[in-house]
Amino acid sequence: MKRMNKITYVKFGIDILMAITFVLFFNKQVLGGLTFHEIAGIAIAVVFFTHLMVNWRWIKNVTLKLFDRKLSFKTKFGYLLNLLLLISMAFIITSGIFISRVVFPNINIGEEQWFKISHMSISYLVLILVAVHIGLHWKWVINVFNNIIKVKTHKPILGIIAKVATIALLVFGGYQMYSSNFIIQVQRITKVFNVSSSQTADGDFKGRERPNFSEGNFKGDEDHAERPASPEGGFRGGEGHTGISNAIDVMITYFSIMSVFIIIVYYLGKLRTKRNRKTVSLKRRRV
């Protein structure tokens, strides 16, 4: 097993901490409520952009070679994924500042309701993008984890455990996506950015196909039954609980949802690698 340096473990630890913190953002009632949400959000922003600066050389090199045919599909896809993550995260951070109540309470640029709803909607997209990013690097995650725990188990047994865990996560993650209305939340991204730009003085959106916004909810989707939003207009997940219990509920819900996308991306990557090997093998036989 390949040995890893301390920096790798530190990076792994920071990634886990960032993932946990980001997931907890989906319910503003956890760990101190809005204060935690805003302060932790700023911390995540600092770490995120620091991560970009640390990897700036890779970003620069790939940018210059982006249209090079020799550059692998995985590298190009990873680059575009990171670019989309950058844009989405920048939007979440900016909109979060505009609707701040604790850290930046005096900022008022108007159209606050639109920024509030779009802030929440784009967050669901970022959750998917982060999961896809993890799926692309799942081998690295497993290698680091194996180096940490150093459990010696026969490969056939590990294979069976992995398959059972994969099926269980897909089923449970699918259930959580359904029960939390996750797909509906993602679909609402299109509604947010298809709104007519004209507004009345009291903040109501004009236009025949406009959605009617409320705190943490979109009205007008009568065909979908939904759980009520939190009193603070926050994200869903674990309502009815407080403190640590609520935080655990939120983590279980959204990590299980992320696991669905991680598994799909990981196995699609394995399938692509297998096909590429077959193609190379066939070419060698023809030669």
N, C-alpha and C positions, 0 to 999 in steps of 0.2 A: 504493500500500500504506500502510495506516495506521501512523503512527509511534507507538511506545510509550515510556513513561517508564522510568527505571531501576528503579523499584519493581516494575514488572511483570516485568522480567528477574530481579530478585532473588527474587521470589515463584516464578517459573518454576524457577529453580535450586534453591530450597529444596524445591519439590514433587518434583523429580527425585531429589534426595538422599534425601528421605523414602521415596519409592517403592523405591529401590535398597536402602535400609536395611531396610525392612519385608520385602522379598522374601528378603533374606539371613537373616532370622529363621527361615526354614523349614528351615534346617540348622544346628544348634548347634555344628558342628565348624569353621565358617569363622571366619577372622580372630580367632583367640584363644579360640575356643570359648565357653563359658558366660559368661565375663567380658564379652566383646563383646556377647553376647546381652542380658544384663541392663542393662549401662550404656547401650548404644544404645537399649534399650527405654525407659529413663527419659527419655533425650533426645527420643525420638519423642513420648512422652507430653507433655512440656513444650511442644514445638512444636505439637502437635495442639491442646492447650487454649489456647495463645496464639493460634492461628489462629481459634478460636471467639470469643475475646475481641475480636480485631480486627474480626471480622464480626458482632459482637453487634447492631449497629444493624439490619442486614439480617434477622437472625434475629428480632428483636423486631417489625419491621414485618410480616414474613410471618406470624408467629404471630397477630398481631391481625387479619390479613386472610385467614387460612387458609380460611375458609368463604365468602369473597366469590366470587361467580360470575365476576367480571371478572378474577380472578387466573388466570393461564395454568396449564394442566395441567403444563407443564414446571417451573414454579416450585413448584407444590404437590408434585410428585413429587420434585424436588430437596430440598425441605424435609424430607419424610418419610424420604428416603434418608439425609440428614445426621443426622436424629434417630436412625435405626437404627444408623448409624455411631458416633454418640456413645455409645449404650448398649453396643454391642459392644466398642468400644475401652475404655470404662470397665471392662467386665468383664475384658478381657484384661489391662489394667494392674493391676487389683485382684488377680486370680488369680495374675498374675506375681509380685506382691509376696509373696503367701502361700506360693508354692513357691520363693522365691528361695534361692539357695545362696551367692551372692557379696555382693550389696549389702545384703540383709536376712536374714542367715543365722539370726538368733535368733527369727524369727517362727514360731510354731507354733500353729495354730488347729484342728488335726485335719482329717480328711477330705482330706489333702493329695493323695492319689491321684486323687480326683474332680476337684479343682481343676486338677491337672496335665493330665488328659485333656481336660477341658472347655476349658482354656486353649488347647490345640492345636486342638481341633475348631472353636471359634469363630474362630480365626485364619484358617481356610479360608473361612469365611463372610465375614470382613472383606476378604479378598483379592478376592472377587467384588464386594462393595459398593464397594471402591475402584475396581475396573475399570469398574463401571457409572457411578460418579461421573466418571471420566475420559472415558467415552463421551459423557456429557451435555455435557461441555465440550471435546470434541475439536476443534471449530472454533477455539476460543481457543488450544489447544495448537498447532495448525497455523499460525495467524497469528503467534504468538510465534516459532515455529521458523523460519518464512519470513523474519521480520524479522532473525533472528540470522544465518542463512546467506546470505540475499539472492542466491539462485541464480535466474538468468533462464532459464526454459525455457518453450517453447510449451505452451499448455494441452492440446492433443491428446496430446502426448508425456507430460505429467504425468498425464493421465487414464489412459493405457495402463499406465504404471508403477504408479500407485495401484491399479488393478484387479488386476494381476499380483501385487503385494505383498499385497493383501488376501486373494486366494485362497491364496497360499503360507502366510500367517500362520494362516488358518483350518485348513488341512490340518495344518501342523506343530503348531499349538496343540492341535488335536484329538488328534493322536498323543501329545503330552505329557500330556494329560489322561488318556488311556488307560494309558500306560506308568507314570505315577506314581500311579495309582489315585485320582485327584483326586475323582471323583464319589463314590466309596465313602467317602472322608474327609468329604465334605460331608454325606452321608447319615447318618453316625454322630453328627451333632449331635443328631438326634432320640433316639438311644439314650442319650446322655449325660443328657438332661433327662427321660427317661422311666424313669429308675432309681428303684427303691423307696427311700424316704427312710430306712428302717430299716437299721442296720448292726450287724454283730457287733463284738466288741471288737478283733478282729484286722484289721478294715477290709474284710471281705468283704461284698458287698451281698446282701441277702436278696430273695426273690421269685422266682417261676418264670421271668419274662421278663427277668431282669437280664442285662446283658452282663458278661463276665469281663474286667477290665482288666489290662493289663500295661504295662510301660514303653514308651510310644510306640506300642503296638499294642492292638487289641481282639481277643481270642480269641473263638472261637465262630463265625466266618464261614468255615466250611470250604469253602464254595462259591466263595470268592475267594482266588486265589493272590496273595501279597503279598511284596514285598521286605522283608528284615529291618530292624528299627529300628536306629538308630545306637546305639553303646554307651552314650551319655548319655541315651537315651530321647528324642532330639530329632526334628525333622521330617525327612521324606524329601527326597531331591533331591541327586544328586551323591555318593552314598556311594562309598567306595573311593578318594577323592582327598583331598588336603589343601591348605591354603593358597589361593593365588590361583586355581588350577585348579578347586578345589571351589567357590569363590565364583562363578566364571564359569558353571559347570554349573548351579548353583542359579538364577542370574539368567536364563539361557536357558530353563530349564524353566518357571519361574513367570511370567516376562514374556510368554512365548508363550501360556501359559494365560490370562493377563489379556487378551491381545490378542483372543482369541475373544469375550469378553464386551464389550470395547470396540467391536469391529466391529459386533456384533449391535445394541447399544444405539444406536450412531451411525446406522446405516442404518434402524433402526426410527424414530428421530427424524426422519430425512429423509423417510421414507414418510409419517409423520404430518403433517409440514409441507406436503408435496405435496397430501395429501388436504384439509387445511384451506384451502389456496389454491383448490382446485377448488370446494369448498363455497362460499367467499366469492364466487368468480367466477360460480357458478350463481345465487346470491342476487341479485347485481347485475344479471344478465341478466333475471331475473324482474321486478325493479323497473322 
